[in-house]
Each structure stands twice: as structure tokens, then as C-alpha cells.
Amino acid sequence: MPRSIQEILDHADELAERFENYEPADGDERPVEEYMLERAALDRARSERQVIDAVIAARAAGASWQKIGRLLGTSAQAAQQRYASVVESI
């Protein structure tokens, strides 16, 4: 929905005023430790997704489970047990 420059500026002014007048309500703030834990969990999930994508690509390129296990710092059997179902579902 196209807006005029004046509408955009008015909206920016409204947002700036809301920000300047904001008063935190109960529950708006949380301890830094909880935020850091949430971020770490998200990072771990993203990292695991990257590993899965890389394992899928490696298998598609013909890499053995032994090689994949070695690159992941585990045994071929452990790598296969963890990722084979994901690779086979594609």
C-alpha cells in the first residue's frame, strides 16, 4: 500500500513519541541470563541445521559415514545413527 512521504514522516513521529514516552510494564523486562540462554538455544538449533545440511550434501557427494563421522568428531556408526534418517527422508 503506497504511502505519501508525509504519511511516512507522521508515522515515524508517532513511533518516536511512543518510544520516548514508553514506561515498562510488569513482565516487559527479563534477566539477561534468560535472554542469553534463549539466544544460545537458537544458535544451537541453527548450528544443528547447518550440520544436517552439510551431512546431506556430503552424502549426496558420495562421502562415507566413516569420513562424515571423523569430520564431526565421532564414529561412523554414531554419525549414521544420528543423521541417516534425515538423509534418507530427502
N, C-alpha and C positions, 0 to 999 in steps of 0.2 A: 504494500500500500504506500504509494508515493506521498511524501510529506514535504511541505514547504520548509525553507530554511528557518523561517520564523517559528514554525511549529517545533522543529528540532531544537532550536535555542530555548524556547519556552519549556520544553520537556527537560532539557539539561538544567535549566534554572530550578525547576521543581525538584529534580533529583538532588541537586546541590543543597537546596534548602532542607529537604528531608534528612540528608546526611548530617548537616550541621546541627539540626535540632534533635537528632536521634538520642534517645535515652534507653540504655539496655534494660530489657525486661528479665524477670527471673527465668533462668533456663537458657538465655541467649549466650552466656559465656560458659566455657568448659575448660578444664585444666589442660595445660599444654601437653601433659603426658598422654591424655586421651587422644588429642589431635595427632601426636607423633605416632601412637600405636595404630591409629586408623590409617595414616599415611604409609606406615611400614607394611601393613596388611595389603593395601592397594598395590604397593611396589612389588611385594612378593607375588601377588596374583599376576601382575603384568610380566614379571620375570618368568614365571612358570609358563605363561602363554608363549613367550619368546622361545623358551626351551622346547615346548611342544612343536611349535612351527619349525624350529631348526631340526628336530628329530625327524619330523615328517619329510622335510626337504632332503635330509641326509639319506633316509631310507629310499626315497624316490630316486636319488642319485646312485643308489647301489651300495651305500655304506653298510657294513656288517654291524650286528648288535655288539660284537666284541669291540669294534672301533668306537661306536657310539658310547658304550659303557666306559671305555677308557677316557674318552673326552669329557664325560660327565663326572669322572672320578669315582666310578662304581664298577661293578662287574657287568658282563654282558647279560647274564641272567636277570640281574636286578633292573637293568635298563629295559630289557624286553618285557619283564613283568609289569613295569610301571607304564610304559608307553605303547606297547604292541596293540592294545585295544583301540587306542586313539588313532594310530597309524592305519590299522585295518578298517576303521569305520569310514575312511575317506574314499 
